[in-house]
Amino acid sequence: MSLYDIPLRTLTGEPTSLADYRGKAVLVVNVASKCGATPQYTALEELQKTYGDRGFTVVGVPCNQFAGQEPGTAEEIQTFCTTTYGVTFPLLEKTDVNGDARHPLYAELTRTADDQGEAGDVGWNFEKFLISPAGETVARFRTRTAPEDPAVISAVEAQLPV
């Protein structure tokens, strides 16, 4: 199944899919509002501002599977992201990234190995998957790899279509 064919929902519940971003580089990140890594929102938004007009977008996927660190409603999540971090990139509905209820998007994404050669379950909040403009998952960065890390920047720049 193509990543573009997987049905998704926006944070406000509207149907969407990654097909909306066909031809763009996309960084899919499972996010949380009450995590030690939550300040990564700042760098994610900076990536969005820096590369957004060059065929790139961040897509945030709220997830409450790690120590209950995303307990809010859709409205609370949206308010937190925009008022605290000025987030302008799209956010999807709260989603399970692991386990029996793992969303089909993450069933596909987690097949991708990280730089240590390890695929499988998402380890924690703010894990990042880079999707090429052709819809292929080309890189995976674990939580500890910050969005401003040179490896992330280099991978994003290598995928920019413009």
Secondary structure, DSSP 8 states (H G I E B T S, - for coil): --GGGS-EEBTTS-EE-GGGGTTSEEEEEEE-SSSTTTTHHHHHHHHHHHHGGGTEEEEEEE--TTTT---S-HHHHHHHHHHHH---S-BB-----SSTT--HHHHHHTTS--TTS--SS--STT-EEEE-TTS-EEEEE-TTS-TTSHHHHHHHHHH---
